[in-house]
Amino acid sequence: MAEPTGTARDPEAVSRFVEHFAAQLVEAGLPRMPARVFAALLASDTGVLTSAELGERLRISPAAVSGAVRYLAQQHMVSREREPGSRRERYRVHGDQWYEALTNREAVIRRWEDALREGVVSLGADTPAGRRLAETLAFFEFVEKEVEAMMDRWRAHREERFGRG
């Protein structure tokens, strides 16, 4: 699937952006290959590329694309879909990928909170370790509430700025 031709772009400049942004994602903890694949999808006009297109743009093997996409799909950063009338899959990055990724993290935080509650009970709330766990639990509870409120504000801001998405 070829990209629509709109504004002419310098392919080298696009490649530099992809590698630079991917490097920033790696600094933040994303594995290198998923970071490169994600950045390439983000930089494509359609937000959709096939495995072959990703491999060609990034000069990586089909196996590297497959592993990267599997990781990104697990993180809710991309989705897989079938090309109409084909058995080939294509991979899509959505406008709300950050929202989805952060929402997925909220579920992880809730599991951590449950484990921390158990830890406070197991270690005793009046012990130094129990107090440390209780403070950690309070931090995650605070973060969870703040993220929820922030996401509500983001939805309103996004709608105001970009319209219904």
N, C-alpha and C positions, 0 to 999 in steps of 0.2 A: 504494500500500500504506500504509494508515494505521498509525500507531504504536499499539501496545496501550495501553489505558488502565490505568495502575497508579496511581501517585501523581500527583496533580494538580501541574502545574508552571506557573510563571509564564513564558509565552512570551518576555517581555522579558528575564527573568533568563537564560533559556537563550540568547537571542540575544547578550546581553552576554558570557556565558561564551565562546560560539563566537568572537566577535570578539576578545576578550581573549586566548584561547589561540592563535588564529590569529596575532595580533600577536607573541606570544612565538615562534612557529614562524618567522615572517618575520625576527625578530631573529636567529634561529639560522641563517638562510640559505635557508629554503624560500620559493619565490615566493609572492606574496600570494594569488592565486586558489586554487592547490592547498592552501595552508594553510587557507583558509576552508572549502573543500570537505571536507578531512580533519577539521577540527574539528567540522563539522556532522555528519558520519558518526559520529564518536566520541561526540557528544552525543545521538545517536538511540538509543532503547532497543534496537532491533533490530540496529543497526550496519549496516543496509541501507536505501538510499534509491534511488529512480529519478532520472533526470536531471530530470524535471519537478518532483519533490519538492525536489531540491537547488536548482533554479532559483527555486522559489517561496520557500523558506526564506531563501535568501541574496539574493534579488532580483537574480539575474544571468541572463544569456542562456544558451540552450542551447549556443552555441559556447563560452562561457566554462566551462561545466560540462564539456564534451567535452575541451577543452584541459587543464583541471585534472586530470580523471580519467586522461587519457593519461599525464601527468607522474607522478601518484601510482602508477599501475600499473607504470610503468617503474622506479620506486623500490621496488617491492614493498610499498607501503603500503596499497593497496586491490586488490581483485580485481573483475572484471566477471563477471556471470552473467546468463543469460536468465531472465526471469520465466516460470514454468511456463505453457505454453499461450499464450505471447505472443511477439511479436518484440521487445518492449521489453527493454532491458538495465537491470539494477540494479547498484548498486555496494556492495561490502561491505568493511568494515574488520574485521579479525580481532583476536582477543585477543592474538595473538602478532605483531602488526604491527611492534612495536619490535624484536623478535628477528629477524624477517625482514629488516627494513631494515638492521640492524647486520650480519647475516650477509652481505647483499649488499655492504656496505662492505668486508668482509674480502676479497672477490674483487678489489675495486679496489686494496686495499692490497697484495695479492700481485702484481698487475700493476706497481704502483709499485716494489715490491721488485725485480722482474726488471729493470725499466728502470734502477734505481739500481745494480744489480750490473754491468750493461753499462757504465754511466757510470763506475764505479770503474775498470774495466778500461780503458776508452777514455781516461780522463783520467790514469790512473796512481795507484795507491794511495798513493804517496809524495809526491804534489803536494798543495798546500793544498786545491784543489777536490776532489781524489780523497778526501782525508781527510774533508772536509765531507760528501761523498756517502756515505762509509762510515759516518759517524756517523748520518746520516739513515736509512740502511738499517738500522743496528742499532736505532734507535728504532722503526721500523716492525715489525721482527721481534719486538721486545719487546712492542709493543702487540698484535700478532697473537696471541702466546702468552697474554697477559693476558686479551684478549677471549675467547679460546677457553675458558680456565679460568673466567672470569666467567660465560659462558653456561652452562657445566655447573652452576655453583652456582645460577644463576637457575632453570634447569629444576627442580632439586631444591626450591628455595624455593617456586616457583610451585606445584608439585605439593602440597607440604606445606600451603601457605596456601589454594589455590583448588581443589585436587583435579585430577584428569586433565582437560586442556582440549581 
